[in-house]
Amino acid sequence: MIPLIETIAKALVDQPDQVRVTEVSADDKNVVYELSVAPGDMGKIIGKQGRIAKALRAVVSAAALQGQKRVTIEIV
């Protein structure tokens, strides 16, 4: 799941070398990932009214359904 999040995030930002995704916590059904980008790219990841962030979360959630897990992405 980390490569999927990194690939999408790197395509959206101006400084792809500063994109970092870490798994913060996980249990049987839930996984929390933390996405950090350069401060200047924060707006590009969040988007107008959070639309890009919602779309990113939707894509990752759909991909996680195959493994029957619930995925949460926190943007830091």
Phi and psi in radians as a Rosetta constraint file:
Dihedral C 1 N 2 CA 2 C 2 CIRCULARHARMONIC -1.058 0.35
Dihedral N 2 CA 2 C 2 N 3 CIRCULARHARMONIC -0.762 0.35
Dihedral C 2 N 3 CA 3 C 3 CIRCULARHARMONIC -1.087 0.35
Dihedral N 3 CA 3 C 3 N 4 CIRCULARHARMONIC -0.609 0.35
Dihedral C 3 N 4 CA 4 C 4 CIRCULARHARMONIC -1.115 0.35
Dihedral N 4 CA 4 C 4 N 5 CIRCULARHARMONIC -0.818 0.35
Dihedral C 4 N 5 CA 5 C 5 CIRCULARHARMONIC -1.110 0.35
Dihedral N 5 CA 5 C 5 N 6 CIRCULARHARMONIC -0.763 0.35
Dihedral C 5 N 6 CA 6 C 6 CIRCULARHARMONIC -1.099 0.35
Dihedral N 6 CA 6 C 6 N 7 CIRCULARHARMONIC -0.736 0.35
Dihedral C 6 N 7 CA 7 C 7 CIRCULARHARMONIC -1.096 0.35
Dihedral N 7 CA 7 C 7 N 8 CIRCULARHARMONIC -0.791 0.35
Dihedral C 7 N 8 CA 8 C 8 CIRCULARHARMONIC -1.155 0.35
Dihedral N 8 CA 8 C 8 N 9 CIRCULARHARMONIC -0.793 0.35
Dihedral C 8 N 9 CA 9 C 9 CIRCULARHARMONIC -1.137 0.35
Dihedral N 9 CA 9 C 9 N 10 CIRCULARHARMONIC -0.720 0.35
Dihedral C 9 N 10 CA 10 C 10 CIRCULARHARMONIC -1.142 0.35
Dihedral N 10 CA 10 C 10 N 11 CIRCULARHARMONIC -0.510 0.35
Dihedral C 10 N 11 CA 11 C 11 CIRCULARHARMONIC -1.268 0.35
Dihedral N 11 CA 11 C 11 N 12 CIRCULARHARMONIC -0.373 0.35
Dihedral C 11 N 12 CA 12 C 12 CIRCULARHARMONIC -1.640 0.35
Dihedral N 12 CA 12 C 12 N 13 CIRCULARHARMONIC -0.405 0.35
Dihedral C 12 N 13 CA 13 C 13 CIRCULARHARMONIC -1.772 0.35
Dihedral N 13 CA 13 C 13 N 14 CIRCULARHARMONIC 2.914 0.35
Dihedral C 13 N 14 CA 14 C 14 CIRCULARHARMONIC -1.498 0.35
Dihedral N 14 CA 14 C 14 N 15 CIRCULARHARMONIC -0.463 0.35
Dihedral C 14 N 15 CA 15 C 15 CIRCULARHARMONIC -2.072 0.35
Dihedral N 15 CA 15 C 15 N 16 CIRCULARHARMONIC 1.372 0.35
Dihedral C 15 N 16 CA 16 C 16 CIRCULARHARMONIC -1.166 0.35
Dihedral N 16 CA 16 C 16 N 17 CIRCULARHARMONIC -0.344 0.35
Dihedral C 16 N 17 CA 17 C 17 CIRCULARHARMONIC -1.255 0.35
Dihedral N 17 CA 17 C 17 N 18 CIRCULARHARMONIC -0.237 0.35
Dihedral C 17 N 18 CA 18 C 18 CIRCULARHARMONIC -1.748 0.35
Dihedral N 18 CA 18 C 18 N 19 CIRCULARHARMONIC 0.149 0.35
Dihedral C 18 N 19 CA 19 C 19 CIRCULARHARMONIC -1.384 0.35
Dihedral N 19 CA 19 C 19 N 20 CIRCULARHARMONIC 2.231 0.35
Dihedral C 19 N 20 CA 20 C 20 CIRCULARHARMONIC -2.304 0.35
Dihedral N 20 CA 20 C 20 N 21 CIRCULARHARMONIC 2.315 0.35
Dihedral C 20 N 21 CA 21 C 21 CIRCULARHARMONIC -2.191 0.35
Dihedral N 21 CA 21 C 21 N 22 CIRCULARHARMONIC 2.199 0.35
Dihedral C 21 N 22 CA 22 C 22 CIRCULARHARMONIC -2.254 0.35
Dihedral N 22 CA 22 C 22 N 23 CIRCULARHARMONIC 2.584 0.35
Dihedral C 22 N 23 CA 23 C 23 CIRCULARHARMONIC -1.535 0.35
Dihedral N 23 CA 23 C 23 N 24 CIRCULARHARMONIC 2.014 0.35
Dihedral C 23 N 24 CA 24 C 24 CIRCULARHARMONIC -1.467 0.35
Dihedral N 24 CA 24 C 24 N 25 CIRCULARHARMONIC -0.893 0.35
Dihedral C 24 N 25 CA 25 C 25 CIRCULARHARMONIC -2.601 0.35
Dihedral N 25 CA 25 C 25 N 26 CIRCULARHARMONIC 2.678 0.35
Dihedral C 25 N 26 CA 26 C 26 CIRCULARHARMONIC -2.673 0.35
Dihedral N 26 CA 26 C 26 N 27 CIRCULARHARMONIC 2.511 0.35
Dihedral C 26 N 27 CA 27 C 27 CIRCULARHARMONIC -2.390 0.35
Dihedral N 27 CA 27 C 27 N 28 CIRCULARHARMONIC -2.786 0.35
Dihedral C 27 N 28 CA 28 C 28 CIRCULARHARMONIC -1.062 0.35
Dihedral N 28 CA 28 C 28 N 29 CIRCULARHARMONIC -0.707 0.35
Dihedral C 28 N 29 CA 29 C 29 CIRCULARHARMONIC -2.012 0.35
Dihedral N 29 CA 29 C 29 N 30 CIRCULARHARMONIC -0.323 0.35
Dihedral C 29 N 30 CA 30 C 30 CIRCULARHARMONIC -2.102 0.35
Dihedral N 30 CA 30 C 30 N 31 CIRCULARHARMONIC 2.429 0.35
Dihedral C 30 N 31 CA 31 C 31 CIRCULARHARMONIC -2.341 0.35
Dihedral N 31 CA 31 C 31 N 32 CIRCULARHARMONIC 2.366 0.35
Dihedral C 31 N 32 CA 32 C 32 CIRCULARHARMONIC -2.053 0.35
Dihedral N 32 CA 32 C 32 N 33 CIRCULARHARMONIC 2.174 0.35
Dihedral C 32 N 33 CA 33 C 33 CIRCULARHARMONIC -1.946 0.35
Dihedral N 33 CA 33 C 33 N 34 CIRCULARHARMONIC 2.535 0.35
Dihedral C 33 N 34 CA 34 C 34 CIRCULARHARMONIC -1.996 0.35
Dihedral N 34 CA 34 C 34 N 35 CIRCULARHARMONIC 2.133 0.35
Dihedral C 34 N 35 CA 35 C 35 CIRCULARHARMONIC -1.866 0.35
Dihedral N 35 CA 35 C 35 N 36 CIRCULARHARMONIC 2.140 0.35
Dihedral C 35 N 36 CA 36 C 36 CIRCULARHARMONIC -2.147 0.35
Dihedral N 36 CA 36 C 36 N 37 CIRCULARHARMONIC 2.419 0.35
Dihedral C 36 N 37 CA 37 C 37 CIRCULARHARMONIC -2.320 0.35
Dihedral N 37 CA 37 C 37 N 38 CIRCULARHARMONIC 3.043 0.35
Dihedral C 37 N 38 CA 38 C 38 CIRCULARHARMONIC -1.107 0.35
Dihedral N 38 CA 38 C 38 N 39 CIRCULARHARMONIC 2.578 0.35
Dihedral C 38 N 39 CA 39 C 39 CIRCULARHARMONIC -0.982 0.35
Dihedral N 39 CA 39 C 39 N 40 CIRCULARHARMONIC -0.593 0.35
Dihedral C 39 N 40 CA 40 C 40 CIRCULARHARMONIC -1.259 0.35
Dihedral N 40 CA 40 C 40 N 41 CIRCULARHARMONIC -0.339 0.35
Dihedral C 40 N 41 CA 41 C 41 CIRCULARHARMONIC -1.689 0.35
Dihedral N 41 CA 41 C 41 N 42 CIRCULARHARMONIC -0.018 0.35
Dihedral C 41 N 42 CA 42 C 42 CIRCULARHARMONIC -1.037 0.35
Dihedral N 42 CA 42 C 42 N 43 CIRCULARHARMONIC -0.717 0.35
Dihedral C 42 N 43 CA 43 C 43 CIRCULARHARMONIC -1.144 0.35
Dihedral N 43 CA 43 C 43 N 44 CIRCULARHARMONIC -0.552 0.35
Dihedral C 43 N 44 CA 44 C 44 CIRCULARHARMONIC -1.260 0.35
Dihedral N 44 CA 44 C 44 N 45 CIRCULARHARMONIC -0.556 0.35
Dihedral C 44 N 45 CA 45 C 45 CIRCULARHARMONIC -1.333 0.35
Dihedral N 45 CA 45 C 45 N 46 CIRCULARHARMONIC -0.672 0.35
Dihedral C 45 N 46 CA 46 C 46 CIRCULARHARMONIC -1.360 0.35
Dihedral N 46 CA 46 C 46 N 47 CIRCULARHARMONIC -0.765 0.35
Dihedral C 46 N 47 CA 47 C 47 CIRCULARHARMONIC 1.381 0.35
Dihedral N 47 CA 47 C 47 N 48 CIRCULARHARMONIC 3.053 0.35
Dihedral C 47 N 48 CA 48 C 48 CIRCULARHARMONIC -1.194 0.35
Dihedral N 48 CA 48 C 48 N 49 CIRCULARHARMONIC 2.174 0.35
Dihedral C 48 N 49 CA 49 C 49 CIRCULARHARMONIC 0.960 0.35
Dihedral N 49 CA 49 C 49 N 50 CIRCULARHARMONIC 0.461 0.35
Dihedral C 49 N 50 CA 50 C 50 CIRCULARHARMONIC 1.347 0.35
Dihedral N 50 CA 50 C 50 N 51 CIRCULARHARMONIC 0.302 0.35
Dihedral C 50 N 51 CA 51 C 51 CIRCULARHARMONIC -1.163 0.35
Dihedral N 51 CA 51 C 51 N 52 CIRCULARHARMONIC -0.705 0.35
Dihedral C 51 N 52 CA 52 C 52 CIRCULARHARMONIC -1.227 0.35
Dihedral N 52 CA 52 C 52 N 53 CIRCULARHARMONIC -0.697 0.35
Dihedral C 52 N 53 CA 53 C 53 CIRCULARHARMONIC -1.085 0.35
Dihedral N 53 CA 53 C 53 N 54 CIRCULARHARMONIC -0.732 0.35
Dihedral C 53 N 54 CA 54 C 54 CIRCULARHARMONIC -1.107 0.35
Dihedral N 54 CA 54 C 54 N 55 CIRCULARHARMONIC -0.736 0.35
Dihedral C 54 N 55 CA 55 C 55 CIRCULARHARMONIC -1.133 0.35
Dihedral N 55 CA 55 C 55 N 56 CIRCULARHARMONIC -0.726 0.35
Dihedral C 55 N 56 CA 56 C 56 CIRCULARHARMONIC -1.062 0.35
Dihedral N 56 CA 56 C 56 N 57 CIRCULARHARMONIC -0.794 0.35
Dihedral C 56 N 57 CA 57 C 57 CIRCULARHARMONIC -1.113 0.35
Dihedral N 57 CA 57 C 57 N 58 CIRCULARHARMONIC -0.648 0.35
Dihedral C 57 N 58 CA 58 C 58 CIRCULARHARMONIC -1.157 0.35
Dihedral N 58 CA 58 C 58 N 59 CIRCULARHARMONIC -0.750 0.35
Dihedral C 58 N 59 CA 59 C 59 CIRCULARHARMONIC -1.123 0.35
Dihedral N 59 CA 59 C 59 N 60 CIRCULARHARMONIC -0.780 0.35
Dihedral C 59 N 60 CA 60 C 60 CIRCULARHARMONIC -1.183 0.35
Dihedral N 60 CA 60 C 60 N 61 CIRCULARHARMONIC -0.671 0.35
Dihedral C 60 N 61 CA 61 C 61 CIRCULARHARMONIC -1.114 0.35
Dihedral N 61 CA 61 C 61 N 62 CIRCULARHARMONIC -0.697 0.35
Dihedral C 61 N 62 CA 62 C 62 CIRCULARHARMONIC -1.137 0.35
Dihedral N 62 CA 62 C 62 N 63 CIRCULARHARMONIC -0.690 0.35
Dihedral C 62 N 63 CA 63 C 63 CIRCULARHARMONIC -1.190 0.35
Dihedral N 63 CA 63 C 63 N 64 CIRCULARHARMONIC -0.540 0.35
Dihedral C 63 N 64 CA 64 C 64 CIRCULARHARMONIC -1.331 0.35
Dihedral N 64 CA 64 C 64 N 65 CIRCULARHARMONIC -0.293 0.35
Dihedral C 64 N 65 CA 65 C 65 CIRCULARHARMONIC -1.097 0.35
Dihedral N 65 CA 65 C 65 N 66 CIRCULARHARMONIC -0.482 0.35
Dihedral C 65 N 66 CA 66 C 66 CIRCULARHARMONIC -1.101 0.35
Dihedral N 66 CA 66 C 66 N 67 CIRCULARHARMONIC -0.623 0.35
Dihedral C 66 N 67 CA 67 C 67 CIRCULARHARMONIC -1.624 0.35
Dihedral N 67 CA 67 C 67 N 68 CIRCULARHARMONIC 0.088 0.35
Dihedral C 67 N 68 CA 68 C 68 CIRCULARHARMONIC 0.958 0.35
Dihedral N 68 CA 68 C 68 N 69 CIRCULARHARMONIC 0.797 0.35
Dihedral C 68 N 69 CA 69 C 69 CIRCULARHARMONIC -2.162 0.35
Dihedral N 69 CA 69 C 69 N 70 CIRCULARHARMONIC 2.769 0.35
Dihedral C 69 N 70 CA 70 C 70 CIRCULARHARMONIC -1.854 0.35
Dihedral N 70 CA 70 C 70 N 71 CIRCULARHARMONIC 2.168 0.35
Dihedral C 70 N 71 CA 71 C 71 CIRCULARHARMONIC -1.954 0.35
Dihedral N 71 CA 71 C 71 N 72 CIRCULARHARMONIC 2.358 0.35
Dihedral C 71 N 72 CA 72 C 72 CIRCULARHARMONIC -2.124 0.35
Dihedral N 72 CA 72 C 72 N 73 CIRCULARHARMONIC 2.380 0.35
Dihedral C 72 N 73 CA 73 C 73 CIRCULARHARMONIC -2.025 0.35
Dihedral N 73 CA 73 C 73 N 74 CIRCULARHARMONIC 2.164 0.35
Dihedral C 73 N 74 CA 74 C 74 CIRCULARHARMONIC -1.847 0.35
Dihedral N 74 CA 74 C 74 N 75 CIRCULARHARMONIC 2.219 0.35
Dihedral C 74 N 75 CA 75 C 75 CIRCULARHARMONIC -1.705 0.35
Dihedral N 75 CA 75 C 75 N 76 CIRCULARHARMONIC 2.100 0.35
